[in-house]
Amino acid sequence: MSWPQSDRSYIACVIFIDRTNACNYWSTVNAGRWTNLATSVRDGTRFRVLAVWDTRQYYRAMGRMEF
């Protein structure tokens, strides 16, 4: 995992919760742009998206969404 070089971006991954509790891989997401985190996902697949923003300085934000 490498941290984005801009404070206008963050990293995110998809966790397919019926199969694993680990991220598939990390992607850089730029603010204001659409990004594919996973492709060819079957209908009905349960997953979580983990998004992490870290300035490498004083604070960090993390969010998790379940679908």
C-alpha positions in Angstrom: 0.0 0.0 0.0 1.4 3.4 -0.9 0.0 6.7 0.3 -1.3 9.2 -2.2 0.9 12.2 -2.8 -2.0 14.7 -2.4 -4.3 15.7 0.4 -7.1 15.6 -2.2 -7.0 11.9 -2.5 -7.2 8.8 -0.3 -6.8 5.0 -0.5 -9.7 2.5 -0.6 -10.2 -1.2 -1.0 -13.0 -3.7 -1.3 -13.5 -6.6 1.2 -15.7 -9.4 0.0 -17.1 -10.3 3.4 -18.5 -13.8 2.5 -15.0 -15.0 1.5 -12.4 -13.0 3.5 -11.8 -10.2 6.0 -8.9 -8.8 4.0 -8.8 -6.1 1.2 -8.5 -7.3 -2.3 -6.0 -4.5 -3.2 -5.6 -0.8 -2.4 -6.5 1.9 -5.0 -5.9 5.6 -4.9 -9.1 7.6 -5.2 -8.8 11.3 -6.3 -11.3 13.7 -4.9 -14.0 14.6 -7.4 -13.4 11.7 -9.7 -15.1 8.3 -10.1 -12.8 5.3 -9.4 -13.5 1.6 -9.9 -12.5 -0.3 -6.8 -13.6 -3.7 -8.1 -14.9 -5.0 -11.4 -16.9 -8.1 -12.5 -18.6 -8.4 -9.1 -21.6 -10.7 -9.2 -25.0 -9.4 -8.3 -25.8 -10.1 -4.6 -22.2 -10.2 -3.6 -21.8 -8.7 -0.1 -18.8 -6.4 0.4 -17.4 -3.6 2.4 -15.5 -0.6 1.2 -12.7 0.6 3.4 -11.5 4.2 2.8 -8.5 5.7 4.6 -7.2 9.3 4.4 -3.9 10.0 6.1 -1.9 13.2 5.8 1.1 11.5 7.4 1.1 14.3 9.9 -1.4 14.7 12.7 -4.7 13.1 11.8 -6.2 10.2 10.0 -9.7 9.4 8.9 -11.1 6.0 8.1 -14.6 4.9 7.0 -16.2 1.6 6.3 -19.4 1.0 4.3 -21.2 -2.3 4.0 -23.3 -3.2 0.9 
